[in-house]
Amino acid sequence: NYVPKHTSLSDNAGKIQIKCFAFIISKKREVLMNSMFMSLLNWRAQEESRYTLIGCQGPFEMRAYQRMVCAKIAVTGSFEEALAMGINHLNDYTEGNNFKVDRILNYGPFFQIHQSNHWEIGLILPPSYKLATAPKPINRMVKIEEINSGRVGVLRFKGHTSRENFHRKGEELKRWITHKGLESSGPVRISRHDLTVPLPFFRHNEVHVDIH
């Protein structure tokens, strides 16, 4: 014989709580993804306002950059260790550890350059900042410098970055520049636009090198 199943009020309340919790989590995830997407758009728009596109071929581009101001620090260690240490110091600077106690917003991508015995980690300051007006860092390791305008070769790629990948993409870019009958100048640098994106596949990375 069929015996109806009785559900207690506590069981119903528990199910309602679970559904509410799942709904809140889904909404938070949606808000986070929308926030990340809008941040990405803002970064891209700001970065694209700094240069004029001269030409492109697939993932390769040639750009004419305006004069820019950056905050930069020299660190030692592996590729990953240097990046983490550099970002930590630079984030401290942008969060207000400067003599103006200004929180710097809407700064550009982080970049990383390999010198002979160390790494240089930097970030591009907002276009409104000039060398004379950028907040002076309290941390003496952080330097404010100007990057001259000029032509730059660029190779865009997505995904995980490593020292091997950095080197391989840099060599691809220099070969492309040579194929175009031009000459590269100075060290290759990697530019990271969206380090906060949790999935590497969606991260937008570039390698840059100056062109004579």
Secondary structure, DSSP 8 states (H G I E B T S, - for coil): --------HHHHHHHHHHHHHHHHHHHHHHHHHHHHHHHHHHHHHHHHTTEEEEEEETTEEEEEE--EEEEEEEE-S-HHHHHHHHHHHHHHHHTT-BTT-----S---EEEEE-SSSEEEEEE--TT--TTTS--BSSTT-EEEEE--EEEEEEEEES---HHHHHHHHHHHHHHHHHTT--EEEEEEEEES-TT-SSGGG-EEEEEEEE-
